[in-house]
Amino acid sequence: MPDHEPRLDQTPLRQTAIAQLLHLHDSGTLTRHHKHLAAQAFNRNIKTIEKWMKNAQQHHGHYTPQPRTTLRLTPAIHDALARWCGNIAAAYRELRTEGHLEIPSQPGRHYSYATLRRTIQRELDLGHLAGLKGGETARRRHDVHNTRPRGHRNEAWEGDHKTADMNVTLGNKIVTPVITWFADCSTDVICGLAVTPHAPSRDAILTALRAAILRGPHYGPFGGVPGLIRIDRGRDFLCSTVEEAIGYFGAERVDLPPRHPELKGTIEAINNAVSCMHFKGLPGYTQRPSTEPRGKNRRPNPADLLTFEDFVARLLDWVNVWNHEHRIRTLNNRTPAQAWADDLTPVRDVPPEALYTFTLRANRTSHTILGDGIHWHDRVYLDDWMNGKVGTKAVVRYMPHHPQRIELTHPTTGRYLGPGFDQTTPDPEAEERRRALRRKRERSARDLASRLKKTNKSLSERYGPVTTASAPTPIHPPTEPPPHPTAPPDTQRPLPAPSASWHTPAAPTTSEGDTDAPSDDEDRDANP
């Protein structure tokens, strides 16, 4: 990081000042003194201010600085970068060999590798570059996501399966337990769960749902009927039995798209928490570091493992700790149980008798953009321009006593990056920003998919088949010739064929040796 503060980008200030000067000019009140004040403010002379005004007049009243003539990304550069899976050095060698990096104003000279790298880093975000190297999964690591409002208790639940990173014994077998649980999105309370020693089915879902809805001495104070339940597109979650069971209580099942864990952040956070806070301290944890070579089959000793019953008992103890003792920062350092008790929203209970028939079927120098935005002063700030820039450093600038918005600049160049809006402050425009972020994230995914699809297609058609021991011949895609300038328009229709009602004159005939042909008038008289 530089020792001195970088100079800030003054383009927004210039645009505002020049717009004001043009307004004075149009109203006939502009004087030289106004220009002198602007020149003094920007540490420029009056001629520079007049040049800026002329620039704005040429761009419909909006001052638009002209960029320096430099390298721009072309389709050839995009194709080479995708073909080499984001390897800029390899793409540079290919582009230079094929002559795509020649400087137009200096024939025979090429742009340097550093210029190409700066251009790529300037025009492509980190998420796109990561996607070229690692695909859609790598690109998503640089996406930012909206944070849902907390709402009230039982407004929304989230459900999921969690495969425990554990080996336990069940009789004479070693099994991997799977947890099915439901959590309240407003308070982070784990309402209920069910554990199976194998892959779960709809029975496990309904058992966990029953345990989550019921409240009492054996189930705890958390539960009731939720307004909606968000689930992923697991086959067992989508079965008709689960849908009917949820619909019995007037709850809505929201089916989320697959492989989008950010859309059910509450339950995903609990999945990560149980691994970090609980599984790592138990015998049989499968992700523990080892000195054995990677890939070697390490069969655990059954005597060193927990039994399935012991595992379930310890898991229930951890759930009790999570609900009643673990303090969460986003809940104002309250436990989930305290957040539940402080919420006075009425809980709609279901009598156990109704569920009896519910069978088992049924401030620093810079801040880093994280997956949910910029963290600053115990607040999270986000805007749609941050999408694809996870990992980017930014400097926070703010106004005292106005924490609902911050401004972010580049830590080295001082270039203005964009605003950040507090996710916890009520804002009538918050929903529109959420939609804008969603659209931008989807557009980034489509652009990457289109680029990779085009690259794969070009790679599969690069060489033609051979029938002899000879080198294959490259196949270049045919280029369509430009349309002929005199080509008839597409709307021109052919002339209709003559019908029986049409009268067609007979062709003129002459006798042998007669060289006089009938005139047009004679022909018309002969054929009235």
GINOR-V325770 format. One record per backbone hydrogen bond with DSSP energy under -1.0 kcal/mol. NH is the residue of the N-H (numbers start at 1). CO is the residue of the C=O. If there is no record, write none. Layout:
{{NH:CO} {NH:CO}}
This chain:
{{9:414} {14:10} {15:11} {16:12} {17:13} {18:14} {19:15} {20:16} {21:17} {22:18} {23:19} {24:20} {25:21} {26:22} {27:23} {29:24} {30:24} {35:31} {36:32} {37:33} {38:34} {39:35} {40:36} {41:37} {42:38} {44:39} {49:45} {50:46} {51:47} {52:48} {53:49} {54:50} {55:51} {56:52} {57:53} {58:54} {61:56} {62:59} {78:74} {79:75} {80:76} {81:77} {82:78} {83:79} {84:80} {85:82} {86:81} {87:84} {88:86} {91:87} {92:88} {93:89} {94:90} {95:91} {96:92} {97:93} {98:94} {100:95} {103:109} {106:103} {109:106} {111:101} {116:112} {117:113} {118:114} {119:115} {120:116} {121:117} {122:118} {123:119} {124:120} {127:388} {129:125} {130:126} {131:127} {132:128} {133:129} {134:130} {135:131} {139:135} {140:136} {142:139} {143:140} {145:371} {155:152} {157:228} {158:183} {159:230} {160:181} {162:179} {164:177} {166:164} {167:284} {168:175} {169:306} {170:173} {173:170} {175:168} {178:196} {179:162} {180:194} {181:160} {182:192} {183:158} {184:189} {185:156} {188:184} {191:182} {192:182} {194:180} {196:178} {205:201} {206:202} {207:203} {208:204} {209:205} {210:206} {211:207} {212:208} {213:209} {214:210} {216:220} {220:216} {224:213} {225:348} {227:154} {229:252} {230:157} {231:254} {238:234} {243:239} {244:240} {245:241} {246:242} {247:243} {248:244} {249:246} {250:247} {251:246} {252:227} {254:229} {256:231} {263:260} {264:261} {268:264} {269:265} {270:266} {271:267} {272:268} {273:269} {274:270} {275:271} {276:272} {277:273} {278:274} {279:274} {280:275} {281:278} {282:279} {285:282} {286:165} {296:293} {304:301} {305:302} {308:169} {311:307} {312:308} {313:309} {314:310} {315:311} {316:312} {317:313} {318:314} {319:315} {320:316} {321:317} {322:318} {323:319} {324:320} {325:321} {326:321} {328:334} {331:328} {332:329} {333:328} {337:323} {339:335} {340:336} {341:337} {342:338} {354:351} {355:351} {358:355} {359:357} {367:394} {369:392} {370:373} {373:370} {374:381} {376:379} {381:374} {382:421} {386:383} {387:384} {388:142} {389:386} {390:142} {391:369} {392:389} {394:367} {395:409} {397:407} {402:399} {406:420} {407:397} {408:418} {409:395} {410:415} {414:410} {417:408} {418:408} {420:406} {421:382} {422:404} {423:380} {430:427} {433:429} {434:430} {435:431} {436:432} {437:433} {438:434} {439:435} {440:436} {441:437} {442:438} {443:439} {444:440} {445:441} {446:442} {447:443} {448:444} {449:445} {450:446} {451:447} {452:448} {453:449} {454:450} {455:451} {456:452} {457:453} {458:454} {459:455} {460:456} {464:473} {470:468} {475:462} {487:484} {492:489} {502:499} {514:511} {523:519} {524:520} {525:521} {526:522} {527:523}}
